[in-house]
């Protein structure tokens, strides 16, 4: 996410924050607009899912969702009272978690309400971590999908490992084991857990291409599917080369398992450190 967009969203979220009995809250009506929901009833569905998550967590709804009213401006200076909800940081976080993280506004909101700080550099780092974990999880799903497709076409687990290794050779110019040594990957850990986001997405794209073409071309057997996967990884590498990127030269990234634990810990702190509304 570009710095300019982060700055813009940070400003909008801060302006939407206001004080309710000493507790920082956000107007549901304003969040609706910031998060890109065109209609109130659609946003109410997201609020409903957040309330259910709140119940499951054992929290009292009135501690985080307070029904209020606000004055809305109409045409020609007219006004009218509309229903609104004062949302605590925790409630706002739950709403964001139930949104589509592919939308930059939702991804930002998930981070903004999780990190317990408004410092832009911390928010930007958190967003990068979220993007990397999203890419890593997507690659795992793509590889599982490909494994299932080729299993039905005569390729067992050993064959899938060979195909994936040949794909790495085509993408990096090095074998999987050579790349592990190059990036100092601990023994027994997947290479992808130490790849930067760009390379993870490159591997995912090549894997999705193979899944598509195995079906589209009706490929069977390890040799034909292996060649298809190699061709797709070579095509992805060529594209990266043309943009001046050598995937084998990119430095190792932080262990994905550590990043995942860090993000989970930050999410748990939203409730632990969150302040609650009283007297609703």
C-alpha positions as CSV (number, residue, x, y, z in Angstrom):
1,X,0.0,0.0,0.0
2,X,1.4,3.4,-1.0
3,X,2.5,5.8,1.6
4,X,0.2,8.5,0.3
5,X,-2.9,6.2,0.7
6,X,-1.8,5.2,4.2
7,X,-1.5,8.9,5.1
8,X,-4.9,9.6,3.7
9,X,-6.6,6.7,5.5
10,X,-4.8,7.5,8.7
11,X,-6.2,11.0,8.6
12,X,-9.7,9.8,7.8
13,X,-9.8,7.3,10.7
14,X,-8.4,9.8,13.2
15,X,-11.1,12.3,12.2
16,X,-13.8,9.7,12.6
17,X,-12.7,9.0,16.2
18,X,-14.5,10.8,19.0
19,X,-14.9,10.6,22.8
20,X,-17.8,8.8,24.6
21,X,-17.5,9.0,28.3
22,X,-13.7,9.0,28.1
23,X,-13.6,6.1,25.7
24,X,-12.4,6.5,22.1
25,X,-15.1,5.5,19.7
26,X,-15.8,5.5,16.0
27,X,-19.1,6.4,14.3
28,X,-20.5,3.5,12.4
29,X,-21.9,5.9,9.8
30,X,-18.5,7.4,9.2
31,X,-16.8,4.0,9.1
32,X,-19.4,2.8,6.6
33,X,-18.2,5.5,4.2
34,X,-14.5,5.1,4.9
35,X,-14.7,1.3,4.4
36,X,-16.4,1.7,1.1
37,X,-19.9,0.4,1.9
38,X,-22.4,2.3,-0.3
39,X,-25.5,1.4,1.7
40,X,-26.2,1.4,5.5
41,X,-28.1,-1.9,5.3
42,X,-25.1,-3.6,3.8
43,X,-22.8,-2.2,6.6
44,X,-25.4,-3.3,9.2
45,X,-24.7,-6.9,8.0
46,X,-21.0,-6.4,8.7
47,X,-21.9,-5.0,12.1
48,X,-24.1,-8.1,12.7
49,X,-21.2,-10.4,12.0
50,X,-19.0,-8.4,14.3
51,X,-21.6,-8.6,17.1
52,X,-21.7,-12.4,16.7
53,X,-17.9,-12.6,16.9
54,X,-18.1,-10.4,20.1
55,X,-20.6,-12.8,21.6
56,X,-18.5,-15.8,20.8
57,X,-15.5,-14.1,22.5
58,X,-17.7,-13.8,25.7
59,X,-18.0,-10.1,25.6
60,X,-21.1,-8.1,26.4
61,X,-22.3,-6.3,23.3
62,X,-23.3,-3.1,25.2
63,X,-19.7,-2.7,26.2
64,X,-18.6,-2.2,22.6
65,X,-21.7,-1.3,20.5
66,X,-23.8,1.6,21.7
67,X,-26.9,2.8,19.8
68,X,-26.9,6.5,19.4
69,X,-28.4,9.1,17.0
70,X,-26.7,11.8,15.0
71,X,-27.7,14.8,12.9
72,X,-27.3,14.2,9.2
73,X,-27.2,17.2,6.8
74,X,-29.6,17.2,3.9
75,X,-30.0,19.4,0.8
76,X,-30.5,23.1,1.2
77,X,-29.3,23.1,4.8
78,X,-31.9,20.8,6.2
79,X,-31.1,18.2,8.8
80,X,-32.6,15.0,10.2
81,X,-31.8,12.5,13.0
82,X,-30.4,9.1,11.8
83,X,-29.5,6.0,13.8
84,X,-25.9,5.4,14.4
85,X,-23.7,3.2,16.6
86,X,-20.8,4.2,18.7
87,X,-18.1,1.6,18.2
88,X,-15.1,0.9,20.5
89,X,-11.8,0.0,19.0
90,X,-12.5,-3.6,19.6
91,X,-15.9,-3.4,17.9
92,X,-14.4,-1.5,15.0
93,X,-11.6,-4.2,14.7
94,X,-14.2,-7.0,14.6
95,X,-16.1,-5.2,11.8
96,X,-12.8,-4.8,9.8
97,X,-12.0,-8.5,10.4
98,X,-15.3,-9.5,8.8
99,X,-14.5,-7.4,5.7
100,X,-12.7,-8.2,2.4
101,X,-9.0,-7.6,3.2
102,X,-8.3,-7.4,-0.6
103,X,-9.8,-3.9,-0.3
104,X,-7.1,-1.4,0.8
105,X,-9.6,0.4,3.2
106,X,-10.4,-2.9,4.9
107,X,-6.8,-4.0,5.1
108,X,-5.8,-0.6,6.6
109,X,-8.7,-0.8,9.1
110,X,-7.7,-4.3,10.3
111,X,-4.2,-2.9,11.0
112,X,-5.3,0.5,12.4
113,X,-7.5,-1.1,15.0
114,X,-5.0,-3.9,15.9
115,X,-1.7,-2.1,16.5
116,X,-2.9,0.1,19.3
117,X,-0.9,3.1,17.9
118,X,-1.4,5.8,15.3
119,X,2.2,6.1,14.2
120,X,2.3,5.8,10.5
121,X,5.6,3.8,10.2
122,X,4.3,1.1,12.6
123,X,1.0,0.9,10.6
124,X,3.0,0.6,7.3
125,X,5.2,-2.2,8.7
126,X,2.1,-4.1,10.0
127,X,0.4,-3.8,6.6
128,X,3.5,-5.3,4.9
129,X,3.4,-8.2,7.4
130,X,-0.3,-8.8,6.7
131,X,0.3,-8.7,3.0
132,X,3.1,-11.2,3.2
133,X,1.1,-13.6,5.4
134,X,-1.9,-13.3,3.0
135,X,0.4,-14.2,0.1
136,X,1.9,-17.1,2.0
137,X,-1.5,-18.6,2.9
138,X,-2.6,-18.1,-0.7
139,X,0.4,-20.0,-2.0
140,X,-0.3,-22.9,0.4
141,X,-3.9,-23.1,-0.9
142,X,-2.7,-22.9,-4.5
143,X,-0.2,-25.8,-4.0
144,X,-2.8,-27.9,-2.2
145,X,-5.2,-27.3,-5.1
146,X,-2.5,-28.3,-7.7
147,X,-1.6,-31.4,-5.7
148,X,-5.3,-32.5,-5.7
149,X,-5.6,-31.9,-9.4
150,X,-2.5,-33.8,-10.5
151,X,-3.2,-36.6,-8.0
152,X,-6.3,-37.5,-10.1
153,X,-4.0,-37.5,-13.2
154,X,-1.5,-40.1,-12.0
155,X,0.9,-38.1,-9.9
156,X,1.6,-39.1,-6.3
157,X,3.1,-37.1,-3.4
158,X,6.7,-37.9,-4.5
159,X,5.9,-36.8,-8.0
160,X,4.4,-33.6,-6.8
161,X,7.6,-32.8,-4.8
162,X,9.7,-33.4,-7.9
163,X,7.4,-31.1,-10.0
164,X,7.5,-28.4,-7.4
165,X,11.4,-28.6,-7.1
166,X,11.7,-28.4,-10.9
167,X,9.5,-25.3,-10.8
168,X,11.9,-23.7,-8.2
169,X,14.8,-24.5,-10.5
170,X,13.1,-22.7,-13.4
171,X,12.1,-19.7,-11.3
172,X,15.3,-19.2,-9.3
173,X,18.0,-20.9,-11.4
174,X,18.8,-22.9,-8.3
175,X,17.3,-26.0,-6.8
176,X,15.0,-25.8,-3.8
177,X,17.8,-27.1,-1.5
178,X,20.3,-24.7,-3.0
179,X,17.9,-21.8,-2.3
180,X,17.4,-23.0,1.2
181,X,21.1,-22.9,1.8
182,X,21.4,-19.6,0.1
183,X,18.7,-18.1,2.4
184,X,19.9,-20.0,5.5
185,X,16.5,-21.8,5.9
186,X,16.5,-24.0,8.9
187,X,16.3,-27.8,8.2
188,X,12.8,-29.1,7.7
189,X,11.3,-25.7,7.1
190,X,9.6,-24.7,3.7
191,X,11.5,-22.4,1.5
192,X,8.4,-20.2,1.0
193,X,8.4,-19.3,4.8
194,X,11.5,-17.3,4.2
195,X,10.8,-15.7,0.8
196,X,9.8,-12.0,0.4
197,X,6.2,-11.2,-0.6
198,X,7.1,-10.6,-4.3
199,X,8.7,-14.1,-4.7
200,X,5.8,-15.8,-2.9
201,X,3.4,-14.2,-5.3
202,X,5.6,-15.2,-8.2
203,X,5.5,-18.8,-7.1
204,X,1.7,-18.6,-6.5
205,X,1.1,-17.2,-10.0
206,X,3.1,-20.0,-11.6
207,X,1.3,-22.6,-9.6
208,X,-2.1,-21.2,-10.5
209,X,-1.1,-21.2,-14.2
210,X,-0.1,-24.9,-13.9
211,X,-3.4,-25.8,-12.2
212,X,-5.3,-24.0,-15.0
213,X,-3.4,-25.5,-17.9
214,X,-3.3,-29.0,-16.5
215,X,-7.1,-29.0,-16.8
216,X,-7.4,-26.9,-19.9
217,X,-4.8,-29.0,-21.8
218,X,-6.0,-32.2,-20.2
219,X,-2.5,-33.2,-19.1
220,X,-1.7,-36.5,-17.4
221,X,1.4,-38.0,-15.9
222,X,4.4,-36.6,-14.1
223,X,6.5,-35.8,-17.2
224,X,3.9,-33.7,-19.0
225,X,2.7,-31.9,-15.9
226,X,6.3,-31.3,-14.8
227,X,7.2,-29.7,-18.1
228,X,4.1,-27.5,-17.9
229,X,5.1,-26.3,-14.4
230,X,8.7,-25.6,-15.6
231,X,7.4,-23.6,-18.6
232,X,5.1,-21.5,-16.3
233,X,7.9,-20.7,-13.8
234,X,10.2,-19.8,-16.7
235,X,7.6,-17.4,-18.0
236,X,7.2,-15.8,-14.6
237,X,11.0,-15.5,-14.3
238,X,11.2,-13.9,-17.7
239,X,8.6,-11.3,-16.7
240,X,10.5,-10.5,-13.5
241,X,13.8,-10.3,-15.5
242,X,12.2,-7.8,-17.8
243,X,11.3,-5.7,-14.8
244,X,14.9,-5.9,-13.4
245,X,14.1,-8.4,-10.6
246,X,16.3,-11.4,-10.0
247,X,14.3,-13.6,-7.5
248,X,17.3,-15.5,-6.4
249,X,19.0,-12.3,-5.4
250,X,16.3,-11.0,-3.1
251,X,17.2,-11.3,0.6
252,X,15.5,-13.7,3.0
253,X,12.5,-12.4,4.8
254,X,11.6,-12.9,8.5
255,X,10.4,-16.4,9.3
256,X,6.7,-16.5,8.4
257,X,5.8,-18.5,11.5
258,X,7.2,-15.7,13.7
259,X,5.3,-13.1,11.7
260,X,2.1,-15.0,12.1
261,X,2.5,-15.4,15.8
262,X,3.3,-11.6,16.1
263,X,0.1,-10.7,14.2
264,X,-2.0,-13.1,16.3
265,X,-0.6,-11.6,19.5
266,X,-1.4,-8.1,18.3
267,X,-4.9,-9.1,17.5
268,X,-5.5,-10.6,21.0
269,X,-4.3,-7.3,22.5
270,X,-7.1,-5.5,20.9
271,X,-9.5,-7.0,23.4
272,X,-7.1,-7.2,26.3
273,X,-6.2,-3.6,26.1
274,X,-9.5,-2.3,24.8
275,X,-11.6,0.0,26.9
276,X,-15.3,-0.7,27.2
277,X,-18.4,1.5,27.2
278,X,-20.4,1.5,30.4
279,X,-24.0,2.4,31.3
280,X,-25.4,1.7,27.9
